[in-house]
Every structure is written in structure tokens, then in C-alpha cells.
């Protein structure tokens, strides 16, 4: 008898007794053909099927998408994030790598620091230069490739959002195609070559977009991405956020509604779509918005539907400012001159003046004058409002004439935070450790030492202090960063809890301190004390504007803390896979850079969050009336793009907790919270704001321990989801804050606070107001003195674990919410303090 065993298969399937088959043959119960058939079935089932299953595993990439165009930074590069799914789990020792190809040239395989959860993975970003690339990703085990995936077209170039009405959408007389094949459009889910009709915009005809995109491609030699959002026949009134009111309706009423007061209001559908389409691109995720709209507000056949120029200006400015606020950054807008209808009705001076006023006041940039496009540039032989094929080509060329010179200027000074640090290796060079003192006290080992950090070709001697429990092994590591003009101190409560804690000095020489970080003369601006050197921010010590972010003091301080993190990793007691950091005051400011270091699992930033440079220095408060932004100096442009904490937010990888006081001077309450709109989607974040707090957080301090234990130690603490909140009017016209916690049943308390009018965050007088529960909501009344002034509100929610989570900062002008009433009384701050 012959017995065959197929290794790796269940016994029932892996063993075949040939005697059974021979018996059947000899008994003549089946014919030769049947025997052959049976052999074939057995072979296919036993041998072929298992082999096929071995190759059934798949690697599917969900990021980047084919034909996706990613906005380059001003250094010409972009961060490409790689994510995907595996059809089955891979082994722990598997390696995920990627490489890029441009034509026949290719880069070396680059190992990715991938975060794998189940069958999904998300890898670290890789910085890529401009152009079209072919991305390959592979999974290997023991040097053998097991899985492979390819994205054939990944573009690093220029991305533009196009919005407005029909001439920004697909209503041209003829459909057009991209001749370069390097212009791609995004519909919200997929990318494709930008041939008309453009996905995401209304209409089924032609657009100027292929011609515009090709012109940019040919001039800049870069791919172009388009996000088309235009909606035919829309008034500016229809583009306003939900609830925005106006005295008279546009010609088409489908996107508006009439209120009982006789006013009209936007339903907000177009605005919601617009924000939904562009917000996922993140901060600086596209180059600019191209706005082409005005026909449906100018010279309507029914004069009662025409919008005045003053109101057009007000509403378009609101659209620009509100959208910037909701996407979390000051996206540039180009506004065209648009009011043409047909021959004889070729312009509205009122609307044109309103559009031009936005350029003059620095709110928008100048777009083309499409009213000047007449005759055979219009459809139906010059009789229509839409463009002919010739007109679409000309329209695209005119947009390119406005955009291209401006785009070329954008690359001169700005460097993204990731590009700034790509060549810095915090592990490079000998530490040259010099121990100043070490001792054992009450079971705690303490050591003071100097180590070397190598920055910009110079050696800095960094003063460090280290504390850990005697005999500790595999202890989680914690970096503690002091505040302005402070000195290093390890946080004893964390040492007692089993952490290995390291603090360092970055203040430098000041007063009569015996030990401090020693900067060489070439980097003397690392010393904070103005009597020694004084810090460099937008200007050098000589008073000239900086031309490189590496000239700033913050660059030195960022580099030092990364080097100290490497030093902490080397301590024998430390588990280098569990590292966290806390920063207090200016140390909190520095945390936002450290949070981009993939070695750090979680950070807690106290007070420091950015928005000091330019915004606080120039008193550009978010709710100034009127809101104006003075021109930024060249040095401020560099700081805001590369050094400021808010510039780092889109690149953060560490779970980030922010603790602040509502009246602290760092960046302002509301400005600071804007950063949380720009976090990467998969990075946890939370914030809590102590009411009437300046530089104190004693009522919310408990959050820190929970946060670090959850995200560094992996403890199963339940962290409440972010609550919802909004300001509305009650039935009597009194403003109220409505707070909706994510898990109402676990809520212990909801405290609601409000303030009036004052745009300066650190000098506001916050009032307490009782919160009343109504189902899943808590509501607090906010009576005001003047319905035309801002009212501000937020809430602190404490759950059963004592974790405190604050709502968003809410602001509204009651008169714009409806029939508001002023029922407030003058504020006696002593009664509420």
C-alpha cells in the first residue's frame, strides 16, 4: 500500500491510500477514464489548491490614491503618507518598505516605521520631490518579499480648489481635455485625469480647468490637482454657512429659507459641501481657492432679488473668513471680477467694486476680469452667459496668468517642519558624558551631567538631570521641559510612580547659575537672557530679518530636546519603546515639535501652543471687529511656516494633551484651539481649559497622569470623546450654550462659562452660568448687554474618572442668530472670581 502525506494539511485531507483506488480499479467498478478523472481531482484538491491559497494574500493601498496630487511645500517637497490593508495578518518580524520611481530612475527601498493594527497599517510619511512618481510598497520576511503593491501615479505639485457658480463648473459649450495628462481632479473619493466634466462640480459640459491646469503644468513642470466645487446659478447668499441671514432672496430659492421674521437664511448646504471637500486636505494641503461667482447676485430680472455691492462684499468676506476658520488655516483666495450676463448686460459696477475691494483690503488676491470676455468667447455665438470652447481656453489662460507668478513666489522662504528636520540625526556623535553629581536618596537615584549635542556644525554642552527608582528596569521614560528662563527639575511624582525622568536646561547662561547649557559663540542666541545674547525669532541679533528657520533660537532648543531624548533612551533603566514628554509654559511651546518625533508616544503641553509670533505680537485677535491682518514680515513668514507650534500640528505623531488657563497669555484661548482642527486623523488629542486660569491648571492637572498612562503605558483608561457645543437663541431670544457630551451617562458635572465682547483672550471676564440638563444636553443661559457684540462660551465636562474635557470655544453675534434680546446686567467680576 502507498501512503502520501501532505505536510501542513489536516490528516483527513493529507493522507491518500492508493490501495483504495487500486481496489476500485481491480474491481472494475469504474473505468480507466474515471480513474484518470479522479486522479486529476485529487491532485488539484490536494496539491494545487493549497499552493494557490499561499499566494492569495493581498496588499491593498488606500493612501495615496492613483493619480492623487499632493500639495508641495515651499521647499518643493511633500510628505507622502502610506496606508493600506492586508488580507491577512503578517508576522511580527515582517518589514514594510517603499520606493519611488520617476521614469526609469528609482530610489532605494526605504524601511517604513509602520503602525500595524490588525490587518490595517499606516506608515510614516516620506518626503518626496515634485513630479509624477510610481510608488511601490512591499512586505518582506527573512529577506523574502511576500507582498507587493503599486500606485502607478502619485503627483507632488500644486493643488487648487475651484468654486463659485456655473463658469467655475461644467457649463461651458464644449467639453475639454487635458493635453498634458498631468492634471488630475478629485471628487471626494477618487482621483482621475481632469477631462471634462469635472467630478464634484455641477453640469455636464465643459470647463476652463483642463486649460488652466495644462498652463500651470507647462510653466511650473509640476502635476496639478483640482478640487472642483462649483454649483451653477448660485448666489453668494446660498454659499453662506447655515443660518446666515440676509434681507432679500436670490432668484433661486432651493438652498435658502424664509424666516418668520421676514428675513431669509441660507440652509448651508453649499457651505457644508465646500468644507467637507477641502478640510480633509489639512493645513496648507492646497495652494489656493479660485472663486468665480457673481452673476446670480448682479442685475437680476426681478430687481428685488439683486444684491447690493456692500452686502456682496460682506457676505463673500464672511464666506472667506468662516471657511478659513473651519478648515483651520488662512487659505489664500483669488477672487475674479464676475457679473456678466448677456450683450447689453455686461457688468455690474456695484458687484465689481465689491469684488475688487477684497483685493485692496488684503482679504483676497486678484483673479481675472472675466466680464471683459465677450463676443465669440461666449456660447451661442456670443449670446450666452457661459463660455464657448475658445472662451474656456482664454479663461484658463487668464487664471494661469494670475496664479503662476504668485505660485513661483511661494517657494522662496517657507520650509515645512518635516523638511527642516530631515537631515538632523539626534543620535549622531559621542555624548561625551560628564557626570557632575550622582547620589541615592530615599531609594531614588539622581544624576546631574553634561552631554554634547551637535547642531549646525557646532557642539553644545547640555546640562541634564536624571532621576529613577533604584533597581528599576524597563521603566517608561519621561522628558520634562521647563519654561521661559527656567531651570531643569525632574518631576518627583512621576519618579515615585516608576518613571525614569530626565530634565534639561536650554535657557543657557543667566545670573549666577553654577550649571547651565553652554552654547558656543556661534550659537550664542541660544541663551534666553537678553543680557547675554537674547533670543532670535523673526530678526537676527543684528536686527535683520531671518532668511532661514535654522537661524532661530527655537531651532536650537528643538534640536537640544531631541538630543536629550536620545540620551534618555541610552539609560539602562529605560524602556525605549515607552517614552513620553511634558512641557510647561515655553516648554509647552516646544512640545509641539517633540510631538512630531516618532519615538515619543505621548506629550502634555501646558499653556504653550503657539500663535504668539505675529498674532499676539501684532494683536491680531481672532474676534477683532473689524478683523484685519497686517502684512507679515519676511521673518514672520518663515517663523509661521517652519518654527511656530501651529506649523507642526499636521505632522504630529504623538498623542497630545493640552492644558491651559482661559486667561493665559500664550497664543490665546480660541487661537490655540484652532490647532486641534488640523491634527492627523489617527492621532489622539484632547484639551482642557481652566476657567479664569492664568498660569495655573490645578483643577485639571489630573488629566496628565491619565493621559500618559493610557498612551505611553498602555493602561485601559477610558477617555471621553470630544463633546459637541453650539450657541443658539432660546424661545425668548436669549443666547444659550448647548453642550452635548459624547457619553452623557458617565458625566459627573458640566460647568458652563461665558464672556462678552472682549477680543483679547487673556483679559476676558468669564462668568459662570448654571447648567440645566435636558435629555443628553446641558444648557446654560448667556444673557448679553448688546446683541451686536460677540458672546463667547465654553464648558468643562468632568466624567466619573475625574477626567476633564473642554468643549470647543464658541463665539456668535446674537443678532445674527435671529431675534435676539439683550437681557444681561453689567458684570461684577468680584462676584464670579
Residue pairs with C-beta under 8 A, 6 or more apart in sequence:
1 17
1 18
1 19
2 17
2 18
2 19
3 15
3 16
3 17
3 18
4 14
4 15
4 16
4 18
5 14
5 15
6 13
6 14
6 15
6 46
6 47
6 50
7 14
8 14
8 50
9 46
9 50
13 45
13 46
14 46
16 42
16 46
21 35
21 38
21 39
24 30
24 35
25 35
30 38
56 87
57 86
57 87
57 88
57 146
57 147
58 86
58 87
58 147
59 84
59 85
59 86
59 87
59 137
59 138
59 139
59 147
59 148
59 149
60 84
60 85
60 86
60 87
60 149
61 82
61 83
61 84
61 135
61 137
61 149
61 151
62 83
62 84
62 85
63 81
63 82
63 83
63 84
63 122
64 70
64 80
64 81
64 82
64 135
64 151
64 154
65 151
65 190
65 191
66 151
66 152
66 153
66 154
66 191
67 153
67 155
67 184
67 191
67 192
67 193
68 151
68 153
68 154
68 155
68 184
68 186
68 191
68 225
69 155
69 156
69 157
69 158
69 159
69 184
69 186
69 191
69 223
69 224
69 225
70 78
70 79
70 80
70 128
70 154
70 155
70 156
70 157
70 159
70 225
71 78
71 157
71 158
71 159
71 225
71 281
71 284
71 285
71 286
71 287
72 78
72 130
72 156
72 157
72 158
72 222
73 284
73 414
73 415
73 416
73 419
74 410
74 411
74 412
74 413
74 414
74 415
74 416
74 641
75 411
75 414
75 415
75 416
75 419
76 129
76 130
76 411
77 127
77 128
77 129
77 130
77 156
77 416
77 419
78 127
78 128
78 130
78 156
79 125
79 126
79 127
79 128
79 416
79 418
79 651
80 125
80 126
80 127
80 128
80 135
80 154
80 156
81 122
81 123
81 125
82 98
82 112
82 122
82 123
82 125
82 126
82 135
82 137
83 120
83 121
83 122
83 123
84 120
84 121
84 137
84 149
85 119
85 120
85 121
86 119
86 120
86 121
86 139
86 147
87 119
88 119
89 118
89 119
90 116
90 139
90 141
90 146
90 147
91 141
93 141
93 142
94 139
94 140
94 141
94 146
95 111
95 139
95 140
95 141
96 111
96 112
96 114
96 121
96 123
96 137
96 138
96 139
97 109
97 110
97 111
97 112
97 137
97 138
97 140
98 109
98 110
98 112
98 123
98 126
98 135
98 136
98 137
98 138
99 106
99 107
99 108
99 109
99 110
99 135
99 136
100 106
100 107
100 126
100 128
100 133
100 134
100 135
100 136
100 154
101 107
101 133
101 134
101 135
101 136
102 131
102 132
102 133
102 134
109 138
110 126
112 123
112 124
112 126
112 137
113 123
113 124
113 598
114 121
114 122
114 123
114 124
115 121
115 122
115 123
115 682
122 682
124 598
124 653
125 418
125 651
127 418
127 419
127 422
128 154
128 156
129 156
130 156
130 157
130 221
130 222
130 223
131 155
131 156
131 157
131 221
131 222
131 223
132 153
132 154
132 155
132 182
132 223
133 153
133 154
133 155
133 156
134 150
134 151
134 152
134 153
134 154
135 150
135 151
135 154
136 148
136 149
136 150
137 148
137 149
137 150
138 145
138 147
138 148
138 149
139 145
139 146
139 147
139 148
140 146
153 184
155 182
155 184
155 222
155 223
155 224
155 225
156 222
156 223
157 182
157 217
157 220
157 222
157 223
157 224
157 225
158 216
158 220
158 222
158 223
158 224
158 225
158 287
158 407
159 224
159 225
159 226
159 227
159 281
159 285
159 286
159 287
160 224
160 225
160 226
160 227
160 286
160 287
160 288
160 289
160 290
160 403
161 227
161 229
161 277
161 278
161 286
161 288
161 289
161 290
161 331
162 168
162 198
162 201
162 209
162 226
162 227
162 228
162 229
162 230
162 289
162 290
162 292
163 229
163 230
163 239
163 274
163 289
163 290
163 291
163 292
163 293
164 230
164 234
164 291
164 292
164 293
164 336
164 338
165 230
165 231
165 232
165 233
165 234
165 292
165 293
165 294
165 295
165 296
166 202
166 203
166 230
166 232
166 233
166 295
166 385
166 386
167 208
167 230
167 292
167 295
167 338
167 370
167 385
167 386
167 387
167 395
168 201
168 207
168 228
168 229
168 230
168 290
168 291
168 292
168 293
169 198
169 201
169 202
169 203
169 207
169 228
169 230
169 231
169 232
170 196
170 197
170 198
170 201
170 202
170 203
170 204
170 205
170 206
170 207
170 228
170 230
171 202
171 203
171 205
171 206
171 207
171 232
171 386
172 196
172 205
172 206
172 207
172 208
172 379
172 386
172 387
172 388
172 389
172 391
172 392
173 205
173 206
173 379
173 380
173 384
173 386
173 387
173 388
173 389
173 391
173 392
174 205
174 206
174 388
174 389
174 392
175 195
175 196
175 197
175 205
175 206
176 195
176 196
176 206
176 207
176 208
176 209
176 210
176 211
176 389
176 392
176 393
177 195
177 196
177 210
178 193
178 194
178 195
178 210
178 213
178 214
179 210
179 214
180 213
180 214
180 217
180 218
181 193
182 213
182 214
182 217
182 222
182 223
182 224
183 193
183 194
183 209
183 210
183 213
183 214
183 216
183 217
183 223
183 224
183 225
183 226
184 191
184 192
184 193
184 194
184 223
184 224
184 225
184 226
185 191
185 192
185 193
185 194
185 198
185 199
185 200
185 209
185 225
185 226
185 227
185 228
186 199
186 200
186 225
186 226
186 227
187 199
187 200
188 200
188 276
188 277
190 199
191 225
192 199
194 209
194 210
194 213
194 224
194 226
195 210
196 205
196 206
196 207
196 209
196 210
197 203
197 204
197 205
197 206
197 207
198 207
198 209
198 226
198 228
199 228
200 227
200 228
200 229
200 277
201 207
201 228
201 229
201 230
201 231
202 230
202 231
202 232
203 232
205 386
206 387
206 389
206 392
207 228
207 392
208 387
208 392
208 393
208 395
208 396
208 399
209 226
209 228
209 396
210 396
211 392
211 393
211 395
211 396
211 397
212 395
212 396
212 397
212 399
212 400
212 403
213 224
213 226
213 396
214 396
215 396
215 397
215 400
215 404
216 222
216 224
216 400
216 403
216 404
216 407
217 223
217 224
219 400
219 404
220 404
220 407
220 408
225 286
227 277
227 278
227 281
227 286
229 273
229 274
229 277
229 278
230 292
231 238
231 270
233 251
233 252
233 296
234 250
234 252
234 255
234 270
234 293
234 296
235 250
235 251
235 252
235 296
235 297
235 307
236 293
236 294
236 297
236 307
236 312
236 315
236 316
236 319
237 244
237 246
237 249
237 250
237 256
237 264
237 266
237 297
237 307
237 315
238 250
238 252
238 255
238 256
238 266
238 269
238 270
239 266
239 270
239 271
239 274
239 293
239 315
239 319
240 246
240 266
240 268
240 271
240 315
240 318
240 319
241 266
241 268
241 271
241 318
241 319
241 322
242 265
242 266
242 267
242 268
242 271
242 272
243 265
243 266
243 268
243 816
243 817
244 265
244 266
244 268
244 315
244 318
244 816
245 259
245 263
245 264
245 265
245 816
245 818
246 263
246 264
246 265
246 266
246 307
246 311
246 315
247 263
247 264
247 311
248 264
248 304
248 305
248 306
248 307
249 256
249 258
249 264
249 305
250 256
250 296
250 297
250 300
250 305
250 307
251 296
251 300
251 301
251 302
251 305
252 296
255 266
255 267
255 269
255 270
256 264
256 265
256 266
256 267
257 264
257 265
257 267
258 264
258 265
259 265
259 818
261 818
261 819
271 319
271 322
271 323
274 323
275 323
275 326
275 327
278 285
278 286
278 289
278 323
278 327
278 331
279 326
279 327
279 328
279 677
282 650
282 678
282 680
283 328
283 329
283 649
283 650
283 678
284 329
284 416
284 650
285 650
286 331
287 332
287 407
287 410
288 331
288 332
288 333
288 334
288 365
288 403
288 406
289 323
289 331
289 332
289 333
289 334
290 334
290 336
290 367
290 399
290 403
291 316
291 333
291 334
291 335
291 336
291 364
291 367
292 336
292 338
292 367
292 370
293 338
294 312
294 337
294 338
294 339
294 348
294 351
294 352
294 355
295 338
295 339
295 340
295 341
295 385
297 306
297 307
297 312
297 339
297 351
298 306
298 307
298 339
298 341
298 348
298 350
298 351
299 306
299 339
299 341
299 345
299 348
300 306
307 315
307 351
308 350
309 348
309 349
309 350
309 351
309 353
309 354
310 354
312 350
312 351
312 354
312 355
313 354
313 355
313 357
313 358
316 335
316 354
316 355
316 358
317 358
317 363
320 333
320 358
320 363
320 364
321 363
321 627
323 331
324 330
324 331
325 622
325 674
326 677
327 677
328 674
328 675
328 677
328 678
329 678
330 629
332 364
332 365
333 358
333 363
333 364
333 365
334 364
334 365
334 366
334 367
334 399
334 402
334 403
335 355
335 358
335 359
335 364
335 365
335 366
335 367
336 355
336 367
336 368
336 369
336 370
336 399
337 352
337 355
337 356
337 367
337 368
337 369
337 370
337 371
338 351
338 355
338 370
338 371
339 347
339 348
339 351
339 352
339 371
340 346
340 347
340 370
340 371
340 373
340 374
340 385
341 385
342 383
342 384
342 385
343 374
343 382
343 383
346 371
346 374
347 371
352 371
356 366
358 364
359 365
359 366
361 628
362 628
362 629
362 631
365 402
365 406
366 402
367 399
367 402
368 395
368 398
368 399
368 401
368 402
369 398
370 395
370 398
373 387
373 391
373 394
373 395
373 398
374 382
375 382
376 382
376 388
376 390
376 391
377 387
377 388
377 390
377 391
377 394
377 395
378 384
378 385
378 386
378 387
378 388
378 391
379 385
379 386
379 387
379 388
379 391
387 394
387 395
413 547
413 634
413 637
413 638
413 641
414 637
414 638
414 641
414 642
415 548
415 549
415 638
415 641
415 642
416 641
416 642
416 647
416 651
417 593
417 596
417 642
417 643
417 647
417 648
417 651
418 596
418 651
420 549
420 550
420 555
420 642
421 558
421 596
424 455
424 559
424 562
426 453
426 559
426 562
426 563
426 565
426 566
427 566
428 454
429 452
429 454
430 452
431 451
431 452
431 567
431 570
432 450
432 451
432 452
433 449
433 450
433 451
434 449
434 450
434 451
435 447
435 448
435 449
436 448
436 449
436 450
436 515
437 446
437 447
437 448
438 445
438 446
438 447
438 448
439 445
439 446
440 446
440 470
443 469
443 470
444 467
444 468
444 469
444 470
444 495
445 467
445 468
445 469
445 470
446 465
446 466
446 467
446 490
447 465
447 466
447 467
448 463
448 464
448 465
448 466
448 515
449 463
449 464
449 466
450 461
450 462
450 463
450 464
450 518
451 461
451 462
451 464
451 563
451 564
451 567
452 459
452 460
452 461
452 462
453 459
453 460
453 462
453 559
453 560
453 563
453 564
454 460
454 563
455 523
455 555
455 556
455 559
455 560
455 563
456 522
456 523
456 550
456 556
458 520
458 522
458 523
459 520
460 517
460 518
460 519
460 520
460 523
460 526
460 556
460 560
461 517
461 518
462 504
462 505
462 506
462 517
462 560
462 563
462 564
463 488
463 504
463 505
463 515
463 516
463 517
463 518
464 488
464 502
464 503
464 504
464 505
464 564
464 567
465 488
465 489
465 490
465 502
465 503
465 504
466 490
466 500
466 501
466 502
466 568
466 571
467 490
467 492
467 495
467 500
467 501
468 475
468 495
468 499
468 500
468 501
468 571
468 573
468 574
469 475
469 495
469 496
469 498
472 498
472 500
472 573
473 573
474 573
474 575
475 498
475 499
475 500
475 573
475 574
475 575
476 498
476 499
476 500
476 574
476 575
476 578
476 579
476 580
476 712
476 713
477 499
477 500
477 501
477 502
477 568
477 569
477 571
477 574
477 575
477 576
477 578
477 579
477 580
478 491
478 494
478 499
478 500
478 501
478 502
478 579
478 580
478 581
478 582
478 708
479 502
479 503
479 504
479 561
479 564
479 565
479 568
479 579
479 580
479 581
479 582
479 594
479 600
480 488
480 489
480 490
480 491
480 494
480 501
480 502
480 503
480 581
480 582
480 583
480 584
480 587
481 503
481 504
481 506
481 561
481 581
481 582
481 583
481 584
481 587
481 588
481 590
481 591
481 594
482 488
482 489
482 503
482 505
482 506
482 507
482 584
482 585
482 587
483 584
483 585
483 586
483 587
483 588
484 507
484 528
484 585
484 586
485 507
485 510
485 528
485 529
486 507
486 584
486 585
486 586
486 587
487 505
487 507
487 513
487 516
488 503
488 504
488 505
489 503
490 501
490 502
490 503
491 501
491 503
491 582
494 501
494 708
495 501
497 705
500 568
500 571
500 573
500 574
502 564
502 567
502 568
502 571
504 517
504 560
504 561
504 564
505 515
505 516
505 517
506 517
506 526
506 556
506 557
506 560
506 561
506 590
507 516
507 517
507 527
507 528
507 529
508 516
508 517
508 518
508 519
508 526
508 527
508 528
508 529
508 532
508 533
509 516
509 518
509 519
509 527
509 529
509 532
510 516
510 527
510 528
510 529
510 531
510 532
511 529
517 526
517 560
519 525
519 526
519 527
519 533
519 556
523 556
524 532
524 533
524 541
525 533
525 534
525 535
525 536
525 540
525 541
525 553
525 556
526 533
526 553
526 556
526 557
526 560
527 533
527 534
528 534
528 535
528 553
533 541
534 541
535 552
535 553
535 554
536 546
536 551
536 552
536 553
537 546
537 552
537 553
537 554
537 613
537 635
537 639
538 545
538 546
538 613
538 633
538 635
538 636
538 638
538 639
539 545
539 546
539 635
540 546
540 551
545 633
545 634
545 635
546 552
546 634
546 635
546 638
546 639
547 634
547 638
548 638
549 555
549 638
549 639
549 641
549 642
549 643
552 639
552 643
554 590
554 593
554 643
555 643
557 590
558 590
558 593
558 594
561 581
561 590
561 593
561 594
562 594
562 597
565 579
565 581
565 594
565 597
565 599
565 600
568 574
568 579
569 576
569 579
569 599
576 599
578 601
578 712
578 713
579 599
579 600
579 601
579 712
580 600
580 601
580 602
580 603
580 604
580 708
580 711
580 712
581 591
581 594
581 595
581 600
581 602
581 603
581 604
581 654
582 591
582 603
582 604
582 605
582 606
582 704
582 708
583 589
583 590
583 591
583 594
583 603
583 604
583 605
583 606
583 608
584 606
584 607
585 606
585 607
585 608
585 666
585 695
586 608
587 606
587 608
588 605
588 606
588 607
588 608
588 609
588 658
588 666
589 605
589 608
589 609
589 610
589 612
589 645
589 666
590 608
591 603
591 604
591 605
591 608
591 645
591 656
592 605
592 608
592 609
592 610
592 645
592 646
592 648
592 649
592 652
592 656
593 645
593 648
594 600
594 603
594 654
595 603
595 605
595 648
595 652
595 653
595 654
595 656
596 648
596 651
596 652
596 653
596 654
597 653
597 654
598 653
600 653
600 654
601 654
601 655
601 711
601 712
602 654
602 655
602 656
602 657
602 707
602 708
602 710
602 711
602 712
603 654
603 655
603 656
603 657
604 656
604 657
604 658
604 659
604 703
604 704
604 707
604 708
605 656
605 657
605 658
605 659
606 659
606 660
606 697
607 659
607 660
607 661
607 664
607 666
607 695
608 645
608 666
608 667
609 645
609 646
609 658
609 660
609 666
609 667
609 672
609 675
610 644
610 645
610 646
610 647
610 667
610 672
610 675
611 644
611 645
611 646
611 667
611 668
611 671
611 672
611 674
612 644
612 666
612 667
613 636
613 639
613 640
613 643
613 644
614 620
614 632
614 636
614 639
614 640
615 621
615 667
615 668
615 671
616 665
616 667
616 668
618 630
619 760
620 628
620 629
620 630
621 668
621 671
621 759
621 760
621 761
622 668
622 670
622 671
622 674
622 759
623 670
623 759
623 790
623 792
623 811
624 759
625 759
625 790
632 640
640 646
640 647
641 647
645 667
645 675
646 674
646 675
646 678
649 675
649 678
649 679
650 678
650 679
650 680
651 680
652 679
652 680
652 683
653 680
653 683
654 683
654 711
655 683
655 684
655 685
655 707
655 710
655 711
656 679
656 683
656 684
656 685
656 686
657 685
657 686
657 687
657 703
657 704
657 707
658 672
658 676
658 685
658 686
658 687
658 688
659 687
659 688
659 690
659 697
659 700
659 701
659 703
659 704
660 666
660 669
660 672
660 687
660 688
660 689
660 690
660 693
660 697
661 689
661 690
661 692
661 693
661 694
661 695
661 696
661 697
662 669
662 689
662 690
662 691
662 692
662 693
662 753
662 761
662 764
662 766
662 794
663 669
663 692
663 693
663 694
663 761
663 762
663 763
663 764
663 766
664 693
664 694
664 695
664 762
665 694
665 762
666 672
668 761
668 762
669 689
669 761
669 764
669 809
670 761
670 792
670 809
670 811
671 761
673 687
673 808
673 809
676 685
676 687
679 685
684 711
684 719
686 703
686 707
686 719
686 722
686 805
687 805
687 806
688 697
688 700
688 703
688 796
688 804
688 805
688 806
689 700
689 794
689 796
689 806
690 696
690 697
690 698
690 699
690 700
690 796
691 751
691 753
691 766
691 768
691 796
692 766
692 833
693 699
694 762
699 804
700 796
700 804
702 802
702 803
702 804
703 803
703 804
706 717
706 719
706 801
706 803
707 719
709 715
709 717
710 716
710 717
710 719
717 801
717 803
718 746
718 801
719 803
720 741
720 742
720 743
720 746
720 797
720 799
720 803
720 805
721 742
721 743
722 742
722 805
723 739
723 740
723 741
723 742
723 795
723 797
723 805
723 807
724 739
724 740
724 742
724 807
725 737
725 738
725 739
725 740
725 793
725 794
725 795
725 807
725 808
725 810
726 737
726 738
726 810
727 735
727 736
727 737
727 738
727 782
727 791
727 793
727 810
727 811
727 812
727 817
728 735
728 736
728 738
728 817
729 735
729 736
729 814
729 817
729 818
729 819
729 820
730 736
730 781
732 821
732 823
733 814
733 818
733 819
733 820
733 821
734 781
734 782
734 783
734 820
734 821
734 823
735 781
735 782
735 783
735 784
735 791
735 793
735 812
735 814
735 817
735 820
736 779
736 780
736 781
736 782
737 752
737 754
737 769
737 779
737 780
737 782
737 793
737 794
737 795
737 810
738 777
738 778
738 779
739 750
739 752
739 771
739 777
739 778
739 779
739 780
739 795
739 797
739 807
740 776
740 777
740 778
741 747
741 750
741 776
741 778
741 797
741 799
743 799
744 776
746 799
746 800
747 797
747 798
747 799
747 800
748 798
748 799
748 800
748 802
749 797
749 798
750 771
750 773
750 778
750 795
750 796
750 797
750 798
751 768
751 771
751 795
751 796
751 797
751 798
752 768
752 769
752 770
752 771
752 778
752 780
752 793
752 794
752 795
753 766
753 767
753 768
753 769
753 793
753 794
753 795
753 796
754 766
754 767
754 769
754 780
754 782
754 791
754 792
754 793
755 764
755 765
755 766
755 767
755 791
755 792
755 793
756 765
756 784
756 785
756 789
756 790
756 791
756 792
756 824
756 827
757 786
757 789
757 790
757 791
758 764
758 765
759 790
764 792
765 827
765 829
765 832
766 832
767 827
767 832
768 832
769 780
769 781
769 782
770 780
770 781
771 778
771 779
771 780
771 795
772 778
772 779
772 780
773 779
778 795
780 793
780 795
782 791
782 793
783 822
783 823
783 824
783 825
784 791
784 814
784 820
784 822
784 823
784 824
785 822
785 824
785 825
785 826
786 822
787 813
787 814
787 815
787 820
787 821
787 822
788 813
788 814
788 815
789 813
790 811
790 812
790 813
791 811
791 812
791 813
791 814
792 809
792 810
792 811
793 810
793 811
794 806
794 807
794 808
794 809
794 810
795 806
795 807
796 804
796 805
796 806
796 807
797 804
797 805
797 806
797 807
798 804
799 805
814 820
814 822
